[in-house]
């Protein structure tokens, strides 16, 4: 059954735990209140996520399964691709 949900966070640790498809570590690069919103849409064999964060950060992730994934950005981040399974994203908000 298809479903969707929108989650809001004020702490990076619970936020990084619910991101699907990757082991994620967030490192805010400035002081301030962390805020993030995660929208998840599941259509059985296809699922999507949308991320929005308020603080600049370094975003390190590693795929935790063999599913294919794509990333589409509305604003281009600075990314460092270390290998096919690891991408470090430097996000400025």
N, C-alpha and C positions, 0 to 999 in steps of 0.2 A: 504494500500500500504506500503510495507516495506521501511524503510529509515535508514540512519545512519548519524551521524555528530560527528565532533571532535571540542571541545571547549577548548580554552586556557584562563587562568586567572592569574592575578597578584595581586588580592585582594581576601582574603578568604570569604568575605561576599557574593558577587555575586555567587561564586563557591558553597557555601553550599546551596544556594537557588535553584539551578537547579538540584541538585541530586534528582533523582526520588525514590519514595517509602519510604522515611524516612524524619523525621525532624532532621536536622543535625546541629551541632555546632562544629566549629573547633577552637582549641586554640593552636597556634604555641608556642613551648616551647623554641625557641631560636630566637635571632635577625637575621635579614637578609631579603632578598627580597623573598616574597612568590611567588611561581610559581606552577601552577597545570594544568593538562590536563585531560579532561573528554571525553571519547568516549562513545556515546550512540548508540545502535542498537535496532531498533524496528521492530519486525516481527509480527505485529498485536497482537496476544495473548501472545507472548513471547517477552520480552525485556531484554537487557543486558547493563551493564555499566562497564567501566574500568576506574580506577582512578590512577593518578600518581601525587604525590606531592614532592616538593623539600625540604621543611623544616620539621624537627621533630615536632610532634604535638600530642595533645590529641584530639581524634575524638569521640564525643558523639553523638549517634543517637537513635532515637525511631521510630519504624515503624508507618507510618501514614495511613495504610490501612490494609485490611485483606488478601492481596495477599501473596502467599508464596514467600520466597526469600532465596537464598543461597549465600554464600560468599566463593570464592576460592582465596587463597593467594599464590603467587609465593614465597614470602619471609614471614616467619611467624612473625606476629606482636604479641605484648603482649596484650591480650584482657581480659577484665573483664566483664563477663556476669552477669548483675544484676538480670534480669528476662527475660522471653521469648520475651519481646518486646523492651528491652533496652540493648544495648551493648556499652561499652566504649572501644574504640580502642586507644592504645598508639602506634603511628607509628614513627619509627626512619628511617630517610632517609639518 
